[in-house]
């Protein structure tokens, strides 16, 4: 066999992608570089899944490979996924054959793919997937010079790649310490194996799911490798050629990879400040997708898990990050839409930036609930590590999030109820305070039933009071008509917002000056404390920590005790409450 047709090439590439997908679990298990967050298999699965389900066999080799490259960029996740996508981009640009591919065509394209993969990296590291791509091309070139057939080229190259994979253990200290091979390099070996099987006509059928392998025992040490917390990615749609953006971000992170397609660019970075990354990228094209994975959370969930039950909530629940981290709470982040761009609440955009974007785009930001599929994925992930998931949702009356949580749980609860969902009938810091109490109960080793029972009791005893500074956001969101809002602004109306027992929003009290609004809140809090007793309370602020602290100090003087916590609000609360807003939530005895 000296040539293959473009449809044989396509079928074999798809077979290679399926081989990688079938070994997702194993690749996750051996993932320790660049950080041991256990997701290389999942990231490569996403990349390959996009190729399998979105690429198409076209009329010639060039357009077929472009379809594969474009699909790879759309689905690419993580370091290895983006490097793979760039490899496909280079491979597609390096081939000129119409419908029949010679050995020389294939070897030339592999060289271009390898070079593109290296160019994608800010700081290429050997002993990784890059090394196996180099070994693959070198072995193809050597065998080509010996006049080998297409089969022998690939067979020899696969053997060399597998040897190179084994050698990665000694090339990187972190791999040697854990006694594993590099997961990305192993993923490339799986791909070449599947590709060769495809050339031989041994195609993977749909009913094959996971190929079981013996998982090596990995010795885990105290992790000090997390210089950066978030694995962050952007997919950018561009009208013209996007510049090399790696240098734009080099001061805020590492593991930077940029993959350039014909109309889209995907960028990957490990950083502590995803919001700053997206702010910098905003001038370089329309950001059509954002992804942020918390690598510290992933590592701790795998290696430092504290409980058999995990608490899950949405990002509208306002809680300090340190409390979420300590209790290993899983947060489903809502989306914030500003014009045609979508941001991840609490991760990729600050409240201050939201206000700036709204002003510059002359539009009011809106929010969207998580998809059922994304929640199903979260449940599947969490139930791999925990016996029970206790979910606290923003008020059902305010959002479809509760229904999405419930719908996604149905198939997981068919045989045994492992997922328990509670409508807090609250939002913001009130929702957060109910979650905080559940955390305290979890720390006290209370059972799931006790956690649920205490939560239900607290919901009926909880309340939130929001002191707003401007009516502009209520008018912009449609909660207050322009006419009524204009009149209210003229007379200096400063309503105090609350939620009723069903979670519906409404006005608690009306004041005409900020100082009067504060006095009314303090008077109410004092009365409740004297008549019912305030068991717990907490404070949130939209954008000004000084206002938050002053509000908390006034409450402390009134109640003679500190709040359980003070924290910044979610962006979703911010766009509704507006600049300068503060809120207090409490649970009575």
Secondary structure, 3 states (H helix, E strand, C coil): CCEEEHHHHHHHHHHHHHHHHCCHHHHHHCCCCCCCCCCHHHHHHHHHHHHHHHCCCCCCHHHHHHHHHHHHHHHCCHHHHHHHHHHHHHHHHCCCCCCEEEHHHHHHHHHHHHHHHHHHECCCCCCCHHHHHHHHHHHHHHHHHCCCCHHHHHHHHHHHHHHHHHHHHHHCHHHHHHCCCCHHHHHHHHHHHHHHHHHCCCCCCCCCCCCCCCCCCCCCCCCCCCCCCEEEEEEEECCCCCCCCHHHHCCCEEEEEEEECCCEEEEEEEECCHHHHHHHHCCCCEEEEEEEEEHHHHHHHHHCCCCCEEEEEECCCCCCHHHHHHHCCEEECCEEEECCEEEEECCCECHHHHHHHHHHHCCCCEEECCCHHHHHHHHHHHCCCCCEEEEEECCCCCCCHHHHHHHHHHHHCCCCCCEEEEECCCCHHHHHHHHHHHHHHHHCCCCHHHHHHHHHHHHCCEEEEEECCCCHHHHHCCCCCHHHHHHHHHCCCEEEEEECCCCCEEEEEEECCHHHHHHHHHHHHHHHHHHCCEEEEEEEECCCHHHHHHHHHHHHHHHCCCCCCEEECCHHHHHHHCCCCEEEEEEEC
